[in-house]
Amino acid sequence: MPAPRRAPPQVAVPRQLLPEAPSWGQVLHSLQGQTMGTSWTLLCYGPSNLRLTPVQSAVQARLDALVAELSHWEPASLLCRFNGLGAGQGLDLPPDFATVIEAALQVASASAGAFDPCMGALVQRWGFGPPGQPQAQARAPLQAWRELRWDPPRRHLLQPGGLMLDFSAIAKGHAVDCISALLIELGLPHHLVEIGGELRGQGLKPEGQPWWVDVEPPAADCDLPALRIALHQLAVASSGDYRRFRIDAQGRRLSHTLDPRTGRPVAHELALVSVLHESAMWADAWSTALMVLGPTQGLALAESRGLAARLVLREAGGWRQLLSTGLRDLLEDEA
């Protein structure tokens, strides 16, 4: 089947581009590896004699440290340790864990529970989580995030009993931010970082161009124009039902995106949500929240929070998109 004819891409560009680019003579370097059950890739400009092995080691060490804190797939992680605590027990959290839980609870509150960092047991119940996790004491209440007791000044998180944290909708974005910050510390401010499809671009190329990326369409037959983004001090994260889903015994398509308000997979026409934000962590979390909310409530939340968001709908008559005001303001033909 031939690919559908698409209109020219919609081009999103930040309104403020910092003029400083890498000096001529710097070359493009590429590194990659594995983390969080997926791959990571980075592109950066640096001197031709840049020693890549120390950079690779520093990046992998930073990612491994994040996995040791935030992974629900690693039984020895700090997150799994919290999940195993008894009622009334708590943990003093290190900075990364504290940053993620603080952001997660803010998005949970703003979305009225459409985003919930306490979905571990629910994910397990639907067969989407790590195999072999003990579930005897786990509970999967709706709106579970409301039961957490988080003390930001002390960075202390209290386990109410039986709740299972799951940061899969925010941890990769935070990891992207962390690696971007690390590269700046290493003197490599012009870079593009990608982990499992979440991206952040920093700086420029030597010719003064930003890092251009196209958002993957939700299906081969999608005839909507591509969304092309200048990732300059900007991140993009997407959530959708097109990558991970399964078909049940009745032939129904079950999304891996679960609605924590109902305890079931989302069931609406949204196929893809993409959010642009300075932080990949926030883009990651917001894209999930909007995906759960659906087109009407999702767009309303994006407008109320000033988010730059694109919502792609799979309808009986074809494909349709909704663009938030925040995204329209970045589009070249809307300027």
C-alpha positions, 0 to 999 in steps of 0.5 A: 500500500503506498504511503499517504500523501501528506501536507508539508510539515508543521514547523515549531520553533522556539521564539527565542534562539540563543545565537551562540553556536559551536566554533567551526572545527568542532565535529559531531560525535555520537554515543549510544547505550542501554537503559530503562529497558530501552536505548539511549542516544546522544549527539554532541559537537566537540573538538575532533580529539574529544575523548569519548570513552570518559563521556560514555562512562559518565553518561552510563554511570548517571543513568545506572544511578537513576535506574538504581533509584527509580526503576520498578523493574529492578528489585533492588531499586530504591523505588521497589524498596519503598513499595515493600515498606509496611504501613506508616514506614517511610524513606528520606529520598535522594534528590532525583527521587524527590524531584520526580515524586514532586513533579508527579504529584503536581501533575496528578493534582493538576490533572485530577488524577489522570496521572498517578505515580502509584499505578504499580499494582494496577499495571501488574493487574493488567499484565503490563508490568515486570514479571514475577513481582510479588503482589500479595500485599499490593493494593490498586485503589483508584486515585492512589496518589492521594494516599501518599504523604509527601513532606518536601522540606524533609524530602520524606515519603510515607508509605500508607501501606500496599501502594506500588510506585511506578515512574514509567511515565516520567522517569525517562524524561527525567533521565533525558534532563539529567544527561543534558545537564551532565553534558553541559557540565562536561563542556558539551553544551550543544547536544541532542539526547534521546531515551526511548523516544523522549528527546531534548535539544540544547544549543545549536549546530555550527552553521547556526541551525537547531536540532530538527526532529520530526514526531513519529506518526501514529500509523503508516496511513496517517495523512496529517502533516508531520510535526517538525520541531526545532529542539533548542533548549526544548524537549518533546515527549509523546504518549500513544496507543500505537506503540504498545497495545494488545488485543483481548479475546473479544478482539478489542484493542487494549492500550497500555495506557491505563486510566488511574481514575477507572482502573482500565485502559483508556478507551477514546479516539486519541492515538497520540499526544506530543508535548513540548516543554523546556523539561523532558520530565514535565513533557513526559508526564504531561503527555501521559496525563493528556493521553488519559484525559482524552481529546476534550479534557486533554486539550482543556488542560493543555490550554489551562496550563499553557502547554504546547501540545498536539493531540492526534485523533483516530476517527472513523473518517480518518485522522484529525489533530487538535493543537493547543494555543501554546503550540500554535504560537510556536508554528511558523505559519501561525506566527 
